[in-house]
Amino acid sequence: MIVVNILAPIFLLIGLGLFLRRQGFASEEFFRNLNRLIYWIALPALLFTKTASALPQLNTALGIIAVVLAGMVVCIGVGYLLAWRLRLDKRATASFVQGAYRGNIAFVGLPVVLYALAAVGQGTPEVEALVLLALAPVIPVYNVAAVIVLAGATPAENRNGRQQVGAVMRSIATNPLIIACLAGLAIAYSGLALPEALTRTLDLLGELALPGALLAMGAGLRLRAIRTGGGTATAA
């Protein structure tokens, strides 16, 4: 029952987002803007407040990051192997491999982990801050891996290595999740106390992050596209 209690709310919210979009309750533009709000405002607020309110063990966080990245490398390798077995062309292989390794950590992974911790009585501020600190840096690494994978499917004459590297570095430097984690750590280790009004405001914004992310994700589902490419998508 613990697994059901953890996963059921997530799938119900995703299903609700899909239902609301298909019923015309809110427009697709609304859900796109909601997605932007979650990514740029609500999720950073959640990450900042969690990391600023506790002192996570950095060595433990690095260990978790290493495990997640090792899993990513394995998924990339298996993805290329399956793409070869399915005889996919270069462009299809790049998309297939991305589908194999690129999990939705921000919008699905975080709710699953945080709800799981709460269900087993481990949802302390220190543990939550540790999880968030460990998962947030993985997101820009996914972007770096995506550039490398896509470069393999791009004709040599169309590649611009310097431009691609610059784009990746900019995406990391301006990633709101990374910035929020670093800012939260700075506050935590400095010992500074934030004004209570600001803390409460950020807490309220952070509470919007997980349910809003799941609703936006559900609204973005295209079941017809899943049915059309179901075999390849399932393999990925």
Buried (B, 14 or more C-beta within 10 A) or exposed (E): EEEEEBBEBBEEBBBBBBEBBEEEEBEEEBBEEBBEBBBEBBBBBBBBBBBBBBBBEEEEBEEBBEEBBEEBEEBBEBBBEBBEEBEBEEEBBBBBBBBBBBBEBBBBBBBBBBBBBBBEEEBEBBBBBBBBBBBBBBBBBBBBBBBEBBBEBBEEEEEEEEEBEEEBEEBBEEBBBBBBBBBBBEBBEEEEEBEEEEBEBBBEBBBBBBBBBBBBBBBBBEEEEEEEEEEBBEBB
